[in-house]
Amino acid sequence: MERAPQHVWDECLDVIRDNISRQSFKTWFAPLKAISLEKDGDLLRLTVQLPSRFYFEWLEEHYFSLIRKTITKVLGPSGRLFYDIVIEKDDADRGVDGSSMQLPARQPANEPQPPRSAAIPNLADQGDQNVFAGTSTIGEPISFGNGSGTTAAISNPFVIPGIQKIQVDSRLNPSYTFDRFIEGDCNRLARSASLAIAQQPGGTSFNPFLLYGGVGLGKTHLIQAIGNYVGANKLNDTVLYVSSERFTTDFVQAIQHNRVSDFSLFYRQIDLLIIDDVQFFGGKEKTQEEFFHIFNALHQSGKQIVLSADRPPRDIQGIEERLLSRFQWGLSADLQIPDLETRIAILQRKAVEDGIRIDHEILEFVAHNIKSNIRELEGALIRLLAYGTLHKREVDLPLAKEVLRDLIKDTRVTLTIEEIQRLVCEYFSIEEDLVRAKTRKREIVQARQIAMYFCKQFTQHSLKTIGLHFGGRDHSTVIHANQSVENQIDTEPKFRELIEEIRHKIELRSR
């Protein structure tokens, strides 16, 4: 009987879970899925998909022995692990689809190696966040650096021999730490990469590291967390955080006072250079030229460079191509808008830090209505707590709606038929398309009728319009659905409780 790939991988995960910490397992192994299990001559190949090259490098460097022993334990001596590392779309405008490539996982040095079936691509030429599907082979580690194939440090000719280690104000905010950064699906890769870099600044292939995302999503927090970690654990490393605006201003002043050489020498002595908002270098040709030379000197000397931007490197305007290409030498990671659970966790952390106890219902209301910006999210909570304290009022849901009305009116989702359908289907854990389909399955019919019932209550649409949004049904079907729901509310207490739960979730989204 053939074994399912995922079943085999689940057996491997059970072994791995018992041998590493819970957090490490959650970060590095829980997201991985098996995609195939097949015979290859005398070998049995298990292929597991990795979401990025960062996972590949980390697993190979830190868990090689554990993974190899686990594969042997589950599949026997003939078992071999293959990685399928996704190559993300390079450029949507160019129409390049995502793809992948497979190579065998690294084996112990005394084992014969299968012939390589494909050449290792030059990742430096493949754009932002490109990842190839593959693994290293025996004695031949894969470099993800600048494409030159070398990693030897080059001495910096601009540093005076014997000069004392400079003392620098890092300009870091000490409150920006990894412990205070809430991890979620929206930022897991970025946080994991940041922590890996902080533990080995200049010692990973993620140099430079560019973090990008919209306003208020935690870019500054995360890049400064790298600096704070290095400052706390690597006493001899010189760390400097500087905004692109501050860098430009200092450079202009250096020109005015004929101290460009001093400016350049200062930056070339930094071990960890963190530049925030590099998109503002756009159009500043002299600043870009100076940063280009500083970048080269630091990178060649094995120093770590961390950058942030509000968009992917390829979308930054006004930056020279040679500098953009260097931004993509290492790893680029994005921060996405946090999901509901992450937003609630952020609010809970904020409340705990401020020593405030607040009902989960209120946190859920705030998180539901403020989505795109973590700063606004925390600001809304501060505003609500301050209002309750100053006016000596209990902080409850009615107060939250009153105090935050003007803050959330523009960010709140307008309650539509589609939104009600989504909330009801989410409650029942079914696909939204099913309530619009012709299926007559009991659980689908119930969800459809409940959604129609709430559409009639919470929208101003006619019965005909509501019916059309449910797969082209007529108004009589909507009438029947409402009557059925009302009858069940009157006769079934458990159903009445179910309706109130759904009503509560909808009201959190309504005005």
N, C-alpha and C positions, 0 to 999 in steps of 0.2 A: 504493500500500500504506500503510495507516494505521500510524503510529508509536505504540508503547506509551508511555504517560506516563512510566513509570519509566525507560525507555530514554533518553528525551529528557533527563530530569532528570540521569541518570548522565553524559550528555555535558556538561551544565552543570557538574556537580560536578568533572569532569576538568579543566575550565578553571579553576574556582575554586581547586581544590587547588594548582595551579601558581602561584597569585598570593597566597597567604596562608600563614602558618606552619602547621605540622602540628598544633599544639595548638589553634589557632583553628579550623581545619577540623574537627577531631574534636569540638570543643565546640559549634560553631554550625551546621555543615552536615551532618555525618555522620548525625545523628538524623532528618533531614527526609526525607519520602517524598512522591512525586508521587501524586496521586489521580485526576487527569483531564487530558485534552488534547482540546480541542474547538474547532470553528470558531464564531465569533461575528461574523457579517457578514464584513468584510474582515480581522478580527483572528483570531489563533490564540492561544487562552487555555490556558496551562499552570497548573494549580492544585496548589500544594504545601501540605501540612498542617504546621502548627507546633504544638508541644506546649503553648505558653503564650504569653501576651502579652509576657512578658519577651523571648522570642526575637524577636517581632515588632518591638519597639522597638529592640532592639540591632541587628538586621539593617538596619532602615531608617536608623538613625543612623550606623552604621559601615561598611556594605557596600552602600549604595544604588547607587553608581556602578558597582562591580564587578558586581553582580547584573544591573543594567540592560544593561551592555555584553555580559555573557555570554548573556543571553536573546536579544539581537539577533544575536549571533554564531551561536547554535545554531538559532534559529527564524526569523531574518530580521527585517526592519523591521516586519513585522506581528505579531511575537511579543509577547505580554503575559504578565506573571506575576501570578497571583492567589494570595493567602494564604487558607488555611482554618485559623482559629485556634480550637482547641477550647475550649468553655465547659464546665468541669467541673461535676459535680453540685453544686448549691448546698446542698441540705440533704436528706440521705437520709430523714429523718423526714417531710419534706413531699412526697417522691416526685417531685422535679423532676429530670427526666432531663437528661443532658449534651446540648448542642446546639452548633451552629456557625453562623457567618455569613460570607459572602464579599464582599470588596471588592477592587478592583484595587490592585496595588502602586503606590507613588508613581512618577510619570513625570517626566522633565525638564520644566522650567517652560514651554518653548516648544511643548509638545505639547497638542493639544486633549484635554479630559478627558471621559470618558463620564459620563453622568448618574448620580448616586448612587441606588442602588435601595433603600436603607434608611437610617433614621436611626441615628446613633451612639448606642448605649445608654449610660445613666449607670451606669458600673461600680461606683460607690460604693454603689449600692443593691442590688448583686447578690451580696453576701456574700463569704465567704472564697475567695480564689484563683479568682474568676470570670474567665474569659478569653473575649473574643469573637473570632469568626473574621473577620478583616478586615484591611484595609490602609489607609494614609492616601491622600488624594488630593492633587492639586497645590495647593501653597500653603495647605493646610489640615491641619496636623498634629493628630493626635488626642491629647488629654490623658487620662492615666490617673490624675489626681490625686484630689482630694476631691470631684469632681463639680461644683465651682463653675464650672469652665471658666476660671479665672484662676490665674496663677502669680506675680503681682507680689508682691515682698517688701513686707511691712508693717513699718515701724519699731516697735521694741519700746519702749513708753512707760515700762517699768519700769527700763530701763538708763539710768543717769545720763549725760548728754552729757559727752564728754571723759574718761570714766573709763578708767583704764589697763587693758590686757588682763590678766585674772587669770591667775595661775600655779596650775595644778591638778595634783595627783598623779593620773594617769589610772587608777591601780589595776589596770593591765593586767599579765597574765603574759606576759613577753617570749617565752616558748617557744611561745605560741599564734600561729603564723603560717600563711599560705597554703601556704608551701613544705612545711610539716610536716603538712599536712592531706591525707590520702589520698583521691583522688577516685574515685568509682565511680558506677554507675547509680543507687544509692540516694541520692546527695547531689549529683549533677552540677548540677541547676538551682539548688539552694541555694548551692553554692560559686560558680557563675558569677554569680549575682545579688549575692552578697556582695562579690566582686571588683569588679564594676561600680560598686557603691555606694562601695567604698573608693577607687576612682579618681576618683569625682565625688561626694563627700558633699554631699547637698542638691541636687545637680544633675541627678538622675534623677527619674523618676516613682515610684520605689519608696521613698516616704517617707510613712508609716513603713514599715520593713521588719521583718516579724515572722517569726521562724524557730521552728518547733515540731517536737517529736518526743519520743520516749521517753527514759528515763534512760540516760545513757552513750553517746549516739549522736553527740556532737560539737557540740552547740549552743553551749556556752560557748566551745569552741575557735574556732568559726567567727565568732561575733560579736566575740570579742576579736581575731581576726585582722584584722577590719575596722579596729578601733581601732589596732592596731599598725602596719598599713599606712599609715593616715592620719598617725599620729604620726611615722613615718619619712619620709614624702614631702611632707607639708603642714605645715611648721614653725609656721605662724601659726594653725593650727586647735587649739582647745581640746577635748580628748577626755576623757571621763569614763565609766568602766565602774562600775556599781554594781548590787548585787543588790537585788531588791525589798524584802528584809528590811532591808538597810542603809538604803535610802531611807526606809522607814517609821520605823525607829529614829531616824534623824536628824531626821525631821519631828516626831516626838513630843518629842524633846529641844528642838527649836526652839519648840514650843508651851510647854513647861515654863519656858523662859528668855525668853519673850516676844520671840523672834527669828524669827518666821515670815516677816516681810518680808525679812530677810537671807537666809533659806533660799531663798525664792522668787527673789530677785535673783541669788543664786549660780547656780542651775540655769538661769536664763534667759540666762546668758552663755556657756553651753556650746555649742560648734559641732557636736559629735558626742556625743549622749547615748545610752549603751548600758545598757538595763535588763534584767537577767537574771531569769527566772522570774516574769513578771508575773501568773501565775495566783495568786500569794500576795497580790495586792492584794484578792482576793475577800473581801468582808465588811468591809473597812476603809474606811468611807464617807468619813471626813475625808481620809485619804490619797489616795483616788481623786479627791476634789474638787480637792485641791491639784495632783495630777499632771495632771488634766484642764486646768487653767489653764496649767500649765507647758508641757504638750504643745501647746496652741493657740498660745502665744507663740513657741515654737521653730519650729513648723511654718509659721506666718505669716511668720517671719523667714527662712525658707529654710534652717533648720538641719536636720541629719540626725538622725532618731530610729531607733534599732535596738532591737528587743525580742525576747525569747525566751519560750517557754512550753512546757509539756509536752503541750499539746493544741491543736487548732485554736481560733481566737477564738470561734467560735459555741458551743463546748463548755465554755468557761470559766464556772464558776459564781460568783455573787456579785459580778459586775462590772456597773456601771451600763451601760444600753444606749447612752447617749451616748458612753461611753468605748470600748465594744466597737466601735461604728460607726467610730470614729477608728482603731482598730487595723486596720481593713479598708480604710482609704483607699488605702493603697499596695499593697504586694505581700506575700503570705504564702507561705512555702515550707516544705515539710516535709522532715525527715530520716528516712529509713526504715532498717530493719534492714539492715546491709550483707550482700551476698551472699558466697558462699564465697571467690571470687577477691579481693574487697576485703578480707575478713578476713585472708587469707593475706598480702596486700600490707602491711596494717597491722603484722602480726607481723614481716615481713621488715624494714620500716622501723625498728621498735623494736630488732631485733637489730643492725642496722647502726649505729644511733645509740649502742648500748651496746658496740660493738666486738666483738660475739660472732658466731661462725660456727656455724650450727645447721642440721641436715639438713632439707631440704624436707619429708620424711616426717613429722617431728615437728611442724613448723608446720601441716601439713595436718591432723594428728590434733587439735591444739588448736583450729584453726579449725572443724573439723567438729563439735566437741562444745560449743563455747561460741559462741552465735550472737547473743544479743539485746543484749549490752552490751559496748562497746569497752573500757571500764575493766576489766571482768572478764577480757576477752581478753588485754589487756596484763599484767594482774596475774598471770594464770596463767603466762605466759611468764617473768615476773620470779621467781615462786615456783619454777618448775622450774630455772632457771639458778642461783638461790641455793642450792637443795638440792644440785645437782650439785657446786657449788663447795665448799660447807661439808663435804660428805661425801666429797669427792674421788672422785666417780663420773662415769663418762662419761654424757653426756646422750644417751640413745637412746630408742627407742619404749617398751621395757618400763619404763624409769624414768619416762617421762612418764605412763604408765598408772598406775603405783604412786603417784606424787606427787600427781597431780591427781584421783585417784579420788573423793575426797570433794567436790572442787570441781565436778566435772562430773556427778555422779550425778543431780542434779536437773534439769540442763539438757540432758542427753543424750537424744536421741530413742530411745525403746524400739524395738528391732528387730522389725518386724512384717512380715507378708507383703506389705503394700502398700509398705513401705519397700524391701524387697528388689526388688520389681517396679520401683519407681522407679529404683533404682540400676542395675539391669541395663538398663532401657530408656535411661537416661541414657548409659550406656556405648556402646550401639549407636545412639544418636541416633534413637530411634523414639518414637512416642507410646505412653504407658502403656496406653491403651485397646486398642491393637492386640493385646497379649498376652492380653487377655481376650475378644477377638473370635473369629469363626469362620474368619478368613482362614487359608489354607494356604500363603501365600508362604514361600519357604524361609528368608529372613532372620528373618521373624516367628516361624516355628516354632522356629528355633534359639534365639532370645531367650527364648521361652516355656519351652522345655525347660530352659535354663540357670537361669532364674528358679525353676522348680519344684525343680530340683536343690538350689539354695541354700536354698530354703524348708524343705526336708526336713532340711538340715544345721544351719541356724541357728535354727529354731523348734521348739517342742514340739507343733505342730499335727499332727493326724492326716492321713493321705493324703487322706481324704475332704474334710476342711476345706480343705486346700491346693487340691484340684481345684475346689471350689466358688468359690474366689477367682479362678480362671482361667476365668471364663465358664461356670461350672456343669459342669465336666468331672468325670468319676468318678475313683475311686482308681486304676483300671487305667491311665489316661492318665498319671498321676503316676509310677507304677512304670515305665512304658515310657520316660518322659522321663529318669528317673534312670539307667536302663540304657543309654540312648543316649549320655548325657553321659559316663558312666564308660567306655564302650567307646571313645569318641573320645579321652578322656584317655590311655588305654592305647596307642592306635595312632597318634595324631597329635601330634607334639611342639609344633607351632604352636598347636594348639587347647589343649594343656595349659598353655602360657604365657598364653593368653587367659583361661583359667579362673583362673589364679593372680592375674592382674591384677585381675579382678573380685572374687576372694576378698579381696584386700588392701583394696580400697575398702570392702567390707562389714565387714571386721574393724575398720576405723577407726571405724565407727559402732556396733560391738557392745561389750558390756561385757567 
